[in-house]
Amino acid sequence: MTKQCQVTGRRPVVGRTYVTRGIAKKNKGIGLKITGKTKRRFLPNLVRKRVWFAEENRFISLRLSTAAMRTIEKIGVKKVVRQLRERGETV
């Protein structure tokens, strides 16, 4: 299973970490220089959540980001499930 939110579609993003060395110019140095770059991944904050779906009188299990949990609070489970089914996902 991919690390992707079922509602918002958030997924890992690739970025870099930088290692710097030197003394800052404001401290009378010659400036900070980047001495190393390493690739890294920014992972979404995913949670496995059981949500009560009253229309079908059952729980549905979703893999959600915390932003998606706020979306469900705002627009409701019914609309979110309808959007998921329109996209062809099984719920």
N, CA, C and O atoms as CSV, one atom per row, in Angstrom:
chain,resi,resn,atom,element,x,y,z
A,1,MET,N,N,0.842,-1.183,0.000
A,1,MET,CA,C,0.000,0.000,0.000
A,1,MET,C,C,0.889,1.249,0.000
A,1,MET,O,O,1.857,1.335,0.755
A,2,THR,N,N,0.550,2.199,-0.845
A,2,THR,CA,C,1.353,3.403,-0.936
A,2,THR,C,C,1.100,4.321,0.247
A,2,THR,O,O,0.052,4.253,0.891
A,3,LYS,N,N,2.066,5.172,0.523
A,3,LYS,CA,C,1.919,6.155,1.601
A,3,LYS,C,C,1.208,7.367,1.037
A,3,LYS,O,O,1.806,8.418,0.809
A,4,GLN,N,N,-0.097,7.190,0.816
A,4,GLN,CA,C,-0.891,8.244,0.203
A,4,GLN,C,C,-2.234,8.340,0.905
A,4,GLN,O,O,-2.843,7.328,1.252
A,5,CYS,N,N,-2.686,9.569,1.108
A,5,CYS,CA,C,-3.979,9.812,1.731
A,5,CYS,C,C,-5.077,9.504,0.719
A,5,CYS,O,O,-4.989,9.898,-0.444
A,6,GLN,N,N,-6.119,8.790,1.174
A,6,GLN,CA,C,-7.203,8.423,0.265
A,6,GLN,C,C,-8.090,9.608,-0.091
A,6,GLN,O,O,-8.711,9.605,-1.153
A,7,VAL,N,N,-8.164,10.610,0.761
A,7,VAL,CA,C,-9.068,11.739,0.522
A,7,VAL,C,C,-8.349,12.878,-0.202
A,7,VAL,O,O,-8.807,13.326,-1.253
A,8,THR,N,N,-7.235,13.346,0.347
A,8,THR,CA,C,-6.553,14.504,-0.229
A,8,THR,C,C,-5.508,14.133,-1.279
A,8,THR,O,O,-5.125,14.980,-2.086
A,9,GLY,N,N,-5.044,12.893,-1.283
A,9,GLY,CA,C,-4.040,12.463,-2.247
A,9,GLY,C,C,-2.623,12.867,-1.874
A,9,GLY,O,O,-1.721,12.778,-2.707
A,10,ARG,N,N,-2.407,13.307,-0.642
A,10,ARG,CA,C,-1.056,13.687,-0.221
A,10,ARG,C,C,-0.143,12.470,-0.232
A,10,ARG,O,O,-0.532,11.379,0.186
A,11,ARG,N,N,1.080,12.675,-0.719
A,11,ARG,CA,C,2.049,11.591,-0.801
A,11,ARG,C,C,3.440,12.124,-0.480
A,11,ARG,O,O,3.613,13.337,-0.365
A,12,PRO,N,N,4.432,11.257,-0.332
A,12,PRO,CA,C,5.770,11.744,0.011
A,12,PRO,C,C,6.340,12.685,-1.049
A,12,PRO,O,O,6.097,12.526,-2.245
A,13,VAL,N,N,7.104,13.670,-0.575
A,13,VAL,CA,C,7.740,14.652,-1.444
A,13,VAL,C,C,9.245,14.545,-1.227
A,13,VAL,O,O,9.695,14.330,-0.102
A,14,VAL,N,N,10.021,14.694,-2.291
A,14,VAL,CA,C,11.481,14.592,-2.200
A,14,VAL,C,C,12.071,15.975,-1.971
A,14,VAL,O,O,11.650,16.952,-2.591
A,15,GLY,N,N,13.050,16.050,-1.076
A,15,GLY,CA,C,13.726,17.304,-0.802
A,15,GLY,C,C,15.174,17.039,-0.435
A,15,GLY,O,O,15.693,15.954,-0.698
A,16,ARG,N,N,15.822,18.008,0.165
A,16,ARG,CA,C,17.220,17.876,0.553
A,16,ARG,C,C,17.455,18.445,1.934
A,16,ARG,O,O,16.725,19.327,2.386
A,17,THR,N,N,18.474,17.939,2.602
A,17,THR,CA,C,18.985,18.557,3.812
A,17,THR,C,C,20.350,19.128,3.460
A,17,THR,O,O,21.098,18.517,2.697
A,18,TYR,N,N,20.677,20.274,3.997
A,18,TYR,CA,C,21.935,20.948,3.705
A,18,TYR,C,C,22.799,21.011,4.957
A,18,TYR,O,O,22.305,21.283,6.051
A,19,VAL,N,N,24.089,20.757,4.788
A,19,VAL,CA,C,25.051,20.898,5.870
A,19,VAL,C,C,25.857,22.154,5.587
A,19,VAL,O,O,26.440,22.290,4.512
A,20,THR,N,N,25.894,23.081,6.552
A,20,THR,CA,C,26.619,24.336,6.352
A,20,THR,C,C,27.810,24.411,7.292
A,20,THR,O,O,27.829,23.779,8.348
A,21,ARG,N,N,28.796,25.189,6.891
A,21,ARG,CA,C,29.996,25.366,7.697
A,21,ARG,C,C,30.518,26.780,7.479
A,21,ARG,O,O,30.392,27.332,6.386
A,22,GLY,N,N,31.091,27.351,8.496
A,22,GLY,CA,C,31.661,28.685,8.391
A,22,GLY,C,C,31.075,29.619,9.428
A,22,GLY,O,O,30.242,29.225,10.244
A,23,ILE,N,N,31.519,30.857,9.384
A,23,ILE,CA,C,31.052,31.876,10.319
A,23,ILE,C,C,30.225,32.887,9.528
A,23,ILE,O,O,30.651,33.354,8.471
A,24,ALA,N,N,29.043,33.222,10.042
A,24,ALA,CA,C,28.131,34.124,9.354
A,24,ALA,C,C,28.764,35.499,9.170
A,24,ALA,O,O,29.595,35.922,9.973
A,25,LYS,N,N,28.364,36.190,8.105
A,25,LYS,CA,C,28.905,37.516,7.816
A,25,LYS,C,C,28.566,38.516,8.911
A,25,LYS,O,O,29.354,39.418,9.198
A,26,LYS,N,N,27.384,38.359,9.528
A,26,LYS,CA,C,27.020,39.292,10.595
A,26,LYS,C,C,27.895,39.104,11.829
A,26,LYS,O,O,27.939,39.975,12.697
A,27,ASN,N,N,28.595,37.966,11.913
A,27,ASN,CA,C,29.542,37.730,13.008
A,27,ASN,C,C,30.987,37.953,12.544
A,27,ASN,O,O,31.922,37.391,13.114
A,28,LYS,N,N,31.157,38.771,11.513
A,28,LYS,CA,C,32.462,39.154,10.961
A,28,LYS,C,C,33.200,38.000,10.282
A,28,LYS,O,O,34.428,38.006,10.196
A,29,GLY,N,N,32.440,37.006,9.797
A,29,GLY,CA,C,33.059,35.903,9.069
A,29,GLY,C,C,32.958,36.132,7.572
A,29,GLY,O,O,32.570,37.214,7.130
A,30,ILE,N,N,33.307,35.119,6.792
A,30,ILE,CA,C,33.236,35.248,5.328
A,30,ILE,C,C,31.948,34.651,4.774
A,30,ILE,O,O,31.722,34.676,3.564
A,31,GLY,N,N,31.105,34.116,5.652
A,31,GLY,CA,C,29.806,33.601,5.219
A,31,GLY,C,C,29.704,32.102,5.377
A,31,GLY,O,O,30.709,31.398,5.476
A,32,LEU,N,N,28.477,31.628,5.398
A,32,LEU,CA,C,28.222,30.196,5.517
A,32,LEU,C,C,28.290,29.548,4.139
A,32,LEU,O,O,27.755,30.079,3.166
A,33,LYS,N,N,28.945,28.410,4.065
A,33,LYS,CA,C,29.067,27.661,2.815
A,33,LYS,C,C,28.383,26.309,2.978
A,33,LYS,O,O,28.453,25.692,4.041
A,34,ILE,N,N,27.727,25.858,1.928
A,34,ILE,CA,C,27.102,24.544,1.950
A,34,ILE,C,C,28.178,23.512,1.640
A,34,ILE,O,O,28.829,23.577,0.597
A,35,THR,N,N,28.361,22.558,2.552
A,35,THR,CA,C,29.406,21.549,2.369
A,35,THR,C,C,28.846,20.173,2.053
A,35,THR,O,O,29.607,19.259,1.736
A,36,GLY,N,N,27.540,20.007,2.131
A,36,GLY,CA,C,26.959,18.706,1.813
A,36,GLY,C,C,25.477,18.812,1.568
A,36,GLY,O,O,24.781,19.604,2.203
A,37,LYS,N,N,24.992,17.995,0.626
A,37,LYS,CA,C,23.565,17.932,0.337
A,37,LYS,C,C,23.164,16.454,0.338
A,37,LYS,O,O,23.797,15.631,-0.324
A,38,THR,N,N,22.107,16.129,1.087
A,38,THR,CA,C,21.632,14.761,1.174
A,38,THR,C,C,20.158,14.739,0.817
A,38,THR,O,O,19.382,15.579,1.276
A,39,LYS,N,N,19.771,13.754,-0.021
A,39,LYS,CA,C,18.365,13.629,-0.366
A,39,LYS,C,C,17.587,13.086,0.818
A,39,LYS,O,O,18.106,12.282,1.593
A,40,ARG,N,N,16.338,13.525,0.960
A,40,ARG,CA,C,15.455,13.012,1.997
A,40,ARG,C,C,14.028,13.057,1.509
A,40,ARG,O,O,13.733,13.670,0.484
A,41,ARG,N,N,13.135,12.405,2.247
A,41,ARG,CA,C,11.718,12.381,1.900
A,41,ARG,C,C,10.919,13.037,3.018
A,41,ARG,O,O,11.147,12.780,4.200
A,42,PHE,N,N,9.981,13.886,2.620
A,42,PHE,CA,C,9.035,14.477,3.556
A,42,PHE,C,C,7.772,13.620,3.482
A,42,PHE,O,O,7.063,13.633,2.475
A,43,LEU,N,N,7.493,12.867,4.565
A,43,LEU,CA,C,6.364,11.954,4.562
A,43,LEU,C,C,5.107,12.639,5.098
A,43,LEU,O,O,5.187,13.438,6.031
A,44,PRO,N,N,3.939,12.327,4.509
A,44,PRO,CA,C,2.700,12.903,5.027
A,44,PRO,C,C,2.345,12.283,6.371
A,44,PRO,O,O,2.748,11.160,6.673
A,45,ASN,N,N,1.595,13.019,7.168
A,45,ASN,CA,C,1.175,12.549,8.484
A,45,ASN,C,C,-0.080,11.694,8.312
A,45,ASN,O,O,-1.198,12.202,8.399
A,46,LEU,N,N,0.108,10.378,8.064
A,46,LEU,CA,C,-1.004,9.486,7.783
A,46,LEU,C,C,-1.435,8.718,9.031
A,46,LEU,O,O,-0.611,8.328,9.859
A,47,VAL,N,N,-2.744,8.513,9.143
A,47,VAL,CA,C,-3.329,7.787,10.265
A,47,VAL,C,C,-4.369,6.815,9.706
A,47,VAL,O,O,-5.159,7.173,8.832
A,48,ARG,N,N,-4.361,5.577,10.222
A,48,ARG,CA,C,-5.403,4.612,9.873
A,48,ARG,C,C,-6.601,4.906,10.776
A,48,ARG,O,O,-6.485,4.818,11.998
A,49,LYS,N,N,-7.748,5.253,10.190
A,49,LYS,CA,C,-8.882,5.730,10.979
A,49,LYS,C,C,-10.152,4.967,10.592
A,49,LYS,O,O,-10.441,4.765,9.413
A,50,ARG,N,N,-10.898,4.551,11.611
A,50,ARG,CA,C,-12.225,3.971,11.398
A,50,ARG,C,C,-13.253,5.076,11.598
A,50,ARG,O,O,-13.285,5.725,12.643
A,51,VAL,N,N,-14.091,5.285,10.591
A,51,VAL,CA,C,-15.085,6.358,10.629
A,51,VAL,C,C,-16.471,5.723,10.529
A,51,VAL,O,O,-16.690,4.833,9.708
A,52,TRP,N,N,-17.409,6.182,11.366
A,52,TRP,CA,C,-18.770,5.658,11.325
A,52,TRP,C,C,-19.509,6.258,10.140
A,52,TRP,O,O,-19.627,7.477,10.015
A,53,PHE,N,N,-20.006,5.380,9.268
A,53,PHE,CA,C,-20.751,5.793,8.079
A,53,PHE,C,C,-22.217,5.447,8.322
A,53,PHE,O,O,-22.636,4.307,8.121
A,54,ALA,N,N,-22.997,6.447,8.760
A,54,ALA,CA,C,-24.364,6.227,9.232
A,54,ALA,C,C,-25.301,5.764,8.112
A,54,ALA,O,O,-26.240,5.017,8.387
A,55,GLU,N,N,-25.081,6.177,6.870
A,55,GLU,CA,C,-25.976,5.816,5.775
A,55,GLU,C,C,-25.996,4.307,5.533
A,55,GLU,O,O,-27.029,3.753,5.154
A,56,GLU,N,N,-24.856,3.637,5.750
A,56,GLU,CA,C,-24.791,2.180,5.563
A,56,GLU,C,C,-24.726,1.445,6.896
A,56,GLU,O,O,-24.605,0.221,6.930
A,57,ASN,N,N,-24.807,2.196,7.996
A,57,ASN,CA,C,-24.834,1.634,9.340
A,57,ASN,C,C,-23.618,0.733,9.612
A,57,ASN,O,O,-23.759,-0.391,10.093
A,58,ARG,N,N,-22.427,1.252,9.292
A,58,ARG,CA,C,-21.200,0.478,9.497
A,58,ARG,C,C,-20.007,1.411,9.609
A,58,ARG,O,O,-20.092,2.593,9.275
A,59,PHE,N,N,-18.877,0.855,10.090
A,59,PHE,CA,C,-17.620,1.588,10.118
A,59,PHE,C,C,-16.915,1.389,8.781
A,59,PHE,O,O,-16.982,0.314,8.185
A,60,ILE,N,N,-16.237,2.444,8.315
A,60,ILE,CA,C,-15.355,2.294,7.154
A,60,ILE,C,C,-13.948,2.659,7.616
A,60,ILE,O,O,-13.761,3.564,8.429
A,61,SER,N,N,-12.970,1.945,7.087
A,61,SER,CA,C,-11.587,2.138,7.482
A,61,SER,C,C,-10.873,2.908,6.370
A,61,SER,O,O,-10.870,2.481,5.216
A,62,LEU,N,N,-10.270,4.044,6.722
A,62,LEU,CA,C,-9.617,4.896,5.734
A,62,LEU,C,C,-8.193,5.209,6.178
A,62,LEU,O,O,-7.899,5.233,7.373
A,63,ARG,N,N,-7.316,5.446,5.217
A,63,ARG,CA,C,-5.967,5.915,5.504
A,63,ARG,C,C,-5.942,7.408,5.209
A,63,ARG,O,O,-5.959,7.820,4.049
A,64,LEU,N,N,-5.903,8.218,6.271
A,64,LEU,CA,C,-6.114,9.655,6.140
A,64,LEU,C,C,-4.918,10.452,6.628
A,64,LEU,O,O,-4.191,10.024,7.524
A,65,SER,N,N,-4.723,11.620,6.023
A,65,SER,CA,C,-3.818,12.611,6.589
A,65,SER,C,C,-4.611,13.407,7.606
A,65,SER,O,O,-5.841,13.373,7.608
A,66,THR,N,N,-3.911,14.121,8.467
A,66,THR,CA,C,-4.615,14.909,9.470
A,66,THR,C,C,-5.435,16.021,8.815
A,66,THR,O,O,-6.470,16.420,9.350
A,67,ALA,N,N,-4.987,16.521,7.673
A,67,ALA,CA,C,-5.761,17.518,6.937
A,67,ALA,C,C,-7.069,16.912,6.434
A,67,ALA,O,O,-8.096,17.592,6.415
A,68,ALA,N,N,-7.045,15.647,6.030
A,68,ALA,CA,C,-8.250,14.978,5.555
A,68,ALA,C,C,-9.237,14.761,6.693
A,68,ALA,O,O,-10.448,14.800,6.478
A,69,MET,N,N,-8.729,14.532,7.908
A,69,MET,CA,C,-9.617,14.375,9.058
A,69,MET,C,C,-10.373,15.671,9.320
A,69,MET,O,O,-11.552,15.647,9.673
A,70,ARG,N,N,-9.693,16.807,9.145
A,70,ARG,CA,C,-10.367,18.095,9.288
A,70,ARG,C,C,-11.396,18.299,8.172
A,70,ARG,O,O,-12.460,18.872,8.405
A,71,THR,N,N,-11.081,17.831,6.962
A,71,THR,CA,C,-12.002,17.939,5.842
A,71,THR,C,C,-13.270,17.143,6.117
A,71,THR,O,O,-14.374,17.609,5.835
A,72,ILE,N,N,-13.110,15.932,6.674
A,72,ILE,CA,C,-14.268,15.100,6.995
A,72,ILE,C,C,-15.121,15.781,8.063
A,72,ILE,O,O,-16.350,15.734,8.004
A,73,GLU,N,N,-14.470,16.411,9.035
A,73,GLU,CA,C,-15.225,17.149,10.062
A,73,GLU,C,C,-16.030,18.286,9.446
A,73,GLU,O,O,-17.142,18.581,9.883
A,74,LYS,N,N,-15.458,18.919,8.427
A,74,LYS,CA,C,-16.087,20.100,7.845
A,74,LYS,C,C,-17.228,19.746,6.889
A,74,LYS,O,O,-18.331,20.274,7.026
A,75,ILE,N,N,-16.976,18.857,5.920
A,75,ILE,CA,C,-17.993,18.595,4.894
A,75,ILE,C,C,-18.804,17.331,5.148
A,75,ILE,O,O,-19.865,17.152,4.550
A,76,GLY,N,N,-18.325,16.452,6.025
A,76,GLY,CA,C,-19.086,15.255,6.377
A,76,GLY,C,C,-18.603,14.008,5.669
A,76,GLY,O,O,-17.998,14.065,4.599
A,77,VAL,N,N,-18.887,12.880,6.299
A,77,VAL,CA,C,-18.439,11.584,5.775
A,77,VAL,C,C,-19.175,11.236,4.493
A,77,VAL,O,O,-18.596,10.643,3.582
A,78,LYS,N,N,-20.428,11.595,4.418
A,78,LYS,CA,C,-21.252,11.230,3.265
A,78,LYS,C,C,-20.673,11.795,1.963
A,78,LYS,O,O,-20.561,11.076,0.971
A,79,LYS,N,N,-20.309,13.073,1.969
A,79,LYS,CA,C,-19.747,13.701,0.774
A,79,LYS,C,C,-18.390,13.105,0.412
A,79,LYS,O,O,-18.090,12.889,-0.762
A,80,VAL,N,N,-17.570,12.840,1.437
A,80,VAL,CA,C,-16.231,12.291,1.192
A,80,VAL,C,C,-16.337,10.910,0.565
A,80,VAL,O,O,-15.616,10.609,-0.386
A,81,VAL,N,N,-17.231,10.059,1.084
A,81,VAL,CA,C,-17.403,8.711,0.538
A,81,VAL,C,C,-17.931,8.783,-0.894
A,81,VAL,O,O,-17.515,8.004,-1.751
A,82,ARG,N,N,-18.844,9.715,-1.149
A,82,ARG,CA,C,-19.362,9.866,-2.510
A,82,ARG,C,C,-18.241,10.251,-3.479
A,82,ARG,O,O,-18.174,9.721,-4.587
A,83,GLN,N,N,-17.358,11.173,-3.067
A,83,GLN,CA,C,-16.237,11.574,-3.917
A,83,GLN,C,C,-15.284,10.410,-4.165
A,83,GLN,O,O,-14.787,10.233,-5.277
A,84,LEU,N,N,-15.032,9.613,-3.119
A,84,LEU,CA,C,-14.150,8.457,-3.279
A,84,LEU,C,C,-14.726,7.449,-4.269
A,84,LEU,O,O,-14.007,6.906,-5.108
A,85,ARG,N,N,-16.020,7.210,-4.163
A,85,ARG,CA,C,-16.658,6.234,-5.071
A,85,ARG,C,C,-16.734,6.750,-6.511
A,85,ARG,O,O,-16.688,5.960,-7.454
A,86,GLU,N,N,-16.849,8.071,-6.683
A,86,GLU,CA,C,-16.825,8.635,-8.037
A,86,GLU,C,C,-15.473,8.431,-8.686
A,86,GLU,O,O,-15.384,8.248,-9.900
A,87,ARG,N,N,-14.398,8.462,-7.867
A,87,ARG,CA,C,-13.050,8.223,-8.378
A,87,ARG,C,C,-12.781,6.751,-8.641
A,87,ARG,O,O,-11.768,6.405,-9.249
A,88,GLY,N,N,-13.674,5.881,-8.191
A,88,GLY,CA,C,-13.506,4.457,-8.430
A,88,GLY,C,C,-12.821,3.697,-7.307
A,88,GLY,O,O,-12.436,2.543,-7.498
A,89,GLU,N,N,-12.659,4.311,-6.141
A,89,GLU,CA,C,-12.042,3.626,-5.007
A,89,GLU,C,C,-13.100,2.833,-4.255
A,89,GLU,O,O,-14.261,3.235,-4.176
A,90,THR,N,N,-12.675,1.692,-3.701
A,90,THR,CA,C,-13.595,0.900,-2.902
A,90,THR,C,C,-13.537,1.373,-1.458
A,90,THR,O,O,-12.460,1.609,-0.910
A,91,VAL,N,N,-14.700,1.506,-0.856
A,91,VAL,CA,C,-14.775,1.973,0.537
A,91,VAL,C,C,-15.539,0.941,1.341
A,91,VAL,O,O,-15.731,1.115,2.544
